[in-house]
Each structure stands twice: as C-alpha cells, then as structure tokens.
Amino acid sequence: QVQLQESGPGLVKPSQTLSLTCTVSDGSITTNDYYWTWVRQPPGKGLERIGYIAYTGRTNIIPSLRSRASISRDTSKNQFTLQLTSVTPEDTAMYYCARDRGGATLESWGQGTQVTVSS
C-alpha cells in the first residue's frame, strides 16, 4: 500500500519561499497513469487542489497559483516537491500530498503538515 509523508517548515515569513517535500514509499512516482498532487486547506475553508506532477514529469498548476507555485520531482529519492514563492498570510493552511489515478477522489493521502505564514 502506497504511503505518502509531507515534510517542510511549519513557519515561513511573508515574501519568502515555501518548500514542501512529499516522500513516497511502497510505490513509484514514475508508475504509469498516476498523478502526484498537492492540496491545501486554509483554516475554516475547504480543500483546494494546487496542482500535480504526472508520472511523465508533466506539471499542472491551478490558474490562481500558476505564477507562484511549481512542482518538481526527484525520482532517485521517490519524492516530489511543492515550491510556493512570495507567500502571504493567506497561504497559511494544512498542506497535503496525495496520489491521483484519474478518478473523482484522490485515493491516497499523507497526514498533512501545518504551514503558518507570519512575521
């Protein structure tokens, strides 16, 4: 059973860059037809998909974050990483990584990591 775990800083200052890494075990991020996804949930708000990196390496970021967010991968470490630049307090959220196989529901999730943007 695939497992995912997020890691990164819990506190980031405004204007800085947030970097979060998802480590995948018992599954390969290059396996055909899987999409490795970042999702976040601000306090009191719903879930928001940020984007994904596909098994091919192709990426997709939602329009509202396209100028600030990027997703990359390190296949040798079986990891994929979210970078979010120029953060503001509005980026404070629980951040999750997940695996998507193209269905309506993300099938596997990490436990999430809290990120607070504050000076």
C-alpha positions as CSV (number, residue, x, y, z in Angstrom):
1,Q,0.0,0.0,0.0
2,V,1.5,3.3,-1.1
3,Q,2.4,5.7,1.7
4,L,3.0,9.5,1.5
5,Q,4.5,11.8,4.0
6,E,4.9,15.6,3.9
7,S,7.9,17.4,5.3
8,G,9.0,21.0,5.5
9,P,8.9,24.1,7.7
10,G,6.0,24.9,9.9
11,L,6.6,28.6,9.8
12,V,7.5,30.8,6.9
13,K,7.9,34.6,6.8
14,P,5.9,36.7,4.3
15,S,7.6,37.2,1.0
16,Q,9.7,34.1,1.4
17,T,9.5,30.8,-0.5
18,L,7.8,27.8,0.9
19,S,9.2,24.4,0.0
20,L,7.4,21.2,1.0
21,T,8.5,17.7,0.1
22,C,6.4,14.5,-0.2
23,T,8.2,11.2,0.3
24,V,6.5,8.2,-1.3
25,S,7.1,4.7,-0.2
26,D,5.7,1.4,-1.5
27,G,5.1,2.9,-4.9
28,S,7.0,4.7,-7.6
29,I,6.3,8.3,-8.7
30,T,7.1,7.1,-12.3
31,T,4.5,4.4,-12.4
32,N,2.2,4.9,-15.4
33,D,-1.0,6.8,-15.1
34,Y,-0.5,8.3,-11.6
35,Y,-0.6,12.0,-10.8
36,W,1.2,13.2,-7.7
37,T,-0.8,16.0,-6.2
38,W,-0.6,18.9,-3.7
39,V,-3.7,20.0,-1.9
40,R,-4.2,22.6,0.9
41,Q,-6.9,23.6,3.3
42,P,-6.8,27.1,4.9
43,P,-8.4,27.4,8.4
44,G,-12.1,27.3,8.1
45,K,-12.0,26.8,4.4
46,G,-12.5,23.9,2.0
47,L,-9.8,21.8,0.2
48,E,-8.1,23.4,-2.7
49,R,-6.1,21.4,-5.2
50,I,-2.9,23.2,-6.0
51,G,-1.6,21.1,-8.8
52,Y,0.2,17.9,-9.7
53,I,3.2,16.3,-11.4
54,A,2.3,13.4,-13.6
55,Y,4.2,10.2,-14.0
56,T,5.7,11.6,-17.1
57,G,7.0,14.7,-15.3
58,R,4.4,17.0,-16.8
59,T,3.1,19.5,-14.3
60,N,-0.2,21.4,-13.9
61,I,-0.9,24.3,-11.5
62,I,-4.3,25.9,-10.9
63,P,-4.6,29.3,-12.6
64,S,-4.7,31.3,-9.4
65,L,-1.4,30.0,-8.2
66,R,0.3,29.5,-11.6
67,S,2.6,32.5,-11.2
68,R,3.8,31.4,-7.7
69,A,3.7,27.6,-7.5
70,S,5.7,24.9,-9.1
71,I,6.0,21.2,-8.6
72,S,9.2,19.2,-9.2
73,R,10.4,15.6,-8.5
74,D,13.4,13.7,-7.6
75,T,12.9,10.2,-9.0
76,S,16.0,8.8,-7.3
77,K,14.5,9.7,-3.9
78,N,10.9,9.0,-4.9
79,Q,10.0,12.5,-3.8
80,F,8.1,15.4,-5.2
81,T,8.3,18.9,-4.0
82,L,6.0,22.0,-3.9
83,Q,7.5,25.4,-4.1
84,L,5.4,28.5,-3.4
85,T,7.0,31.9,-3.7
86,S,6.1,35.3,-2.3
87,V,4.0,33.8,0.4
88,T,1.5,35.8,2.4
89,P,-0.6,35.0,5.5
90,E,-3.3,33.9,3.1
91,D,-1.2,30.9,2.3
92,T,-1.5,29.6,5.8
93,A,-3.0,26.2,5.6
94,M,-2.7,22.5,6.1
95,Y,-0.8,21.1,3.1
96,Y,-1.3,17.6,1.9
97,C,0.3,15.4,-0.8
98,A,-1.8,12.8,-2.4
99,R,-1.9,10.3,-5.3
100,D,-4.5,10.6,-8.0
101,R,-5.2,7.8,-10.5
102,G,-7.6,10.0,-12.6
103,G,-10.8,9.2,-10.6
104,A,-13.1,11.5,-8.9
105,T,-11.5,11.1,-5.5
106,L,-7.8,11.2,-4.5
107,E,-7.0,7.7,-3.4
108,S,-4.1,8.1,-1.0
109,W,-3.1,11.0,1.2
110,G,-0.3,12.0,3.5
111,Q,-1.2,13.0,7.0
112,G,-0.8,16.7,6.2
113,T,1.6,19.4,7.6
114,Q,0.6,22.7,9.0
115,V,2.2,25.8,7.4
116,T,1.8,29.2,9.0
117,V,2.9,32.4,7.2
118,S,3.8,35.0,9.8
119,S,6.4,37.5,10.7
